[in-house]
C-alpha cells in the first residue's frame, strides 16, 4: 500500500498547521483491504511504549461490532514531541482515496464526540460521520501512476475536466510501507482447486477458457471459466 505521508511525519506536519488547536489531526483514507493493517499499526504506535517512547493511547471508537473489520474509526492519544493527536480513518477505496486526497474532496469522518472515556473503546453508528473534511493522506494497493487519477491524467467529471497532480510519497520515492496479500477465488462448485500462473495469465488475456483445461475432464469442454474483477482498471467479464 502507498501512503501520502508517514504516520508520524504526517501528524507532525499537521500539528504545525494546527498549533492553535488542542490536538493535531490526521484524516486518513484508502483501500478497503488496508483498514485492518492500518488500524493495527495505529494501535501499535500509540501503545507500544517500549518502541515509541512518549506515545500513549487515550481511547478509540469504530463502526461495526469490532475494530477488526471496521472501515471507519477514530483514535485519540499522545505522540511524543507532538502532543495530543486525533487520527480519523475511512477506508472506502484506494482509487477514491487517491482522487479525494489529490483534489481535496471532502470525506465524512466520525465526529470527535464519539470518543469514549479515557482508557476505553466503543462501537458507534455511521450516522455520526459528521466531520466533513478533505483527507490528509491516503493508502492504496496500487501506485498512483497506474491509477485512473495518475499525475497528468485528465478526467472528465460533472464539474468539468480535472488534471491530477502527483501525491508526495512518505519516503520521497514510491511510498511502499507494506504488502497486502490477495488470492484468486472460484465459485464453491468449481471442480478444481489448483491453478498455475500460466493458466491465470491465459485466462485474463482471453477472458474465458474451457473448464476442461482446469479440471482435466473432457466432459467439461462445453463449459467455461470466466475472469472477473471488481476494479475498473481490470478486465471484468460475466458469464453469458
Order of alpha helices (4+ residues) and beta strands (2+ residues): beta-alpha-beta-alpha-beta-beta-beta-alpha-beta-beta-beta-beta-beta-beta-alpha-beta-alpha-beta
